[in-house]
Amino acid sequence: MKEKKKISLFSLYYLLTYFIYAFSISQYLPYLTSIGYNATEKSILLSIIAIAGMGFQWVFGYLSDKWKTVKKILLVAFILYAIASYFLYSNETKIFVYHALAMAMSGGLYHLAFDLTDSWVMESGEYVNRYYSSIRAFGSIGWGIGCLVVSQLIIAFGYISIGISMLLSSVLATAILLLLPDANKALNEGQASLQITEIKALLTDKIYLLAILTLFMLFAINVLNIYAVVEKIIALGGGNLEVSYKNTIQATIEIPMFFLGAKLAKKYSSYTFIGISAAAFGIQFMLIALTNQVSVIILLCFFQCLTYPFMLMAGKQLMYDLSPSHMKSSGQLFAFSILNCFSAFIIPLISGVITNQFGINACIYFGVFLAVVTLCLRFVLVQVAKGREIPS
């Protein structure tokens, strides 16, 4: 398949899948609240998602390299995700065990499919890899459209419409997936498949681990942006409409930066991207902490063009570069199980304690503290990596 056609199909696939992801992911908390779950129960259910996501990524990241395929694993994961999400939203009776299992499958498989798709693009040749950020921009477009559409569907038909719409949309996304070629899986000479000992060697690589730690601080701030900032909006009298404005603005404003990503990556390193994202997060959270107006917080969402895109581009490229050629999926999915899933597990717990003890503003200032720590770790990472050739 021609490289430009690959990029077009990947772009369309991202548009469709992120449209679908927005249907389920953006409605977890409102849906659980609507059927009577309290704050503690919702925290437990969200934690279950994070744990399931880590497990899926560890297992299937390894199997992807061992079996030398991304496409087949992603195909199964995406179909099961759509089915699990359908069952999640089809039952509006409060049954904790039912919703725990449904959210573990829906949320866990979402994390797997989300990062495995990125790994697929990164492993589809140097040309496609170079246009990852532009391809990812279509994901933001799909997410933004999905957030707007799902709110209208819920108003018109209720939460049951989410699952049905996802199943129908998934048929088209699956058809696009089947048209794309599998990832280019490299192997060491004379090696039949990935060995467990090589996984252990990667997990003791100092630069790899330091990069994960540095990026984890950034991803932790992003989790605070999802939960703590929303809590402050609600505390100041905002509601679903204001939260929708926040989500839509963030999804929209990051699109141009993703399209510019390929050009920016030629001039600047992943380390520079980390610095930009951390500094922007720090300034944004400081300003959010200082304001008591919902309109100002929504206005500050425009910082998204400097925070999330640079964080994601840095993370994807750096973890790809630091993963050995025959362990690209394992290296990336293990890293992002920590960056996405573990942060989604631990940060809400920490922020909940901080908020209960000291108030929501203290939680926002915690984000400023994490941004400062990120900048310090970035400096250390650059110094440690100087003696090692890393393309980024």
Number of C-alpha atoms within 10 A of each C-alpha: 8 6 13 11 12 18 21 12 17 25 18 18 25 27 24 23 25 23 27 27 24 22 26 28 15 17 19 17 16 12 18 19 14 13 13 13 18 11 13 10 15 18 16 14 24 20 22 20 27 26 18 22 28 25 18 23 29 21 14 22 27 23 18 25 23 20 15 21 18 25 19 14 17 23 16 13 23 23 17 16 28 27 18 22 27 23 17 26 23 16 14 16 11 13 11 13 10 14 20 20 17 22 28 25 25 29 28 25 28 25 25 29 24 20 22 26 19 20 24 24 25 25 21 19 14 11 14 21 20 18 20 24 28 21 27 26 25 24 26 25 21 24 27 24 20 23 25 17 15 23 19 11 16 15 10 10 10 16 25 17 18 25 22 18 16 22 18 12 16 21 13 13 20 18 11 16 21 12 12 17 13 17 19 18 21 14 17 11 6 6 9 10 14 20 13 10 9 13 15 10 9 18 15 11 12 13 17 20 17 17 22 20 19 23 26 22 22 29 27 23 28 23 20 22 19 16 16 23 24 21 18 22 22 15 13 12 11 16 14 13 10 18 19 17 17 22 20 20 20 22 24 19 20 22 23 14 19 27 19 14 23 18 14 15 20 10 8 12 16 21 20 17 21 24 23 16 25 31 17 21 26 24 15 22 26 18 17 24 20 12 12 15 14 21 14 12 23 20 13 18 21 18 19 24 21 19 27 24 24 28 22 21 20 23 27 20 21 22 25 25 19 22 18 17 17 20 26 25 35 28 26 27 31 24 29 29 25 22 22 21 26 20 23 25 22 14 19 20 15 12 22 19 13 17 17 11 11 11 14 20 21 16 25 27 18 20 30 24 16 21 25 17 15 25 22 13 18 22 13 14 20 14 10 13 15 9 8 8 9 11 11 17
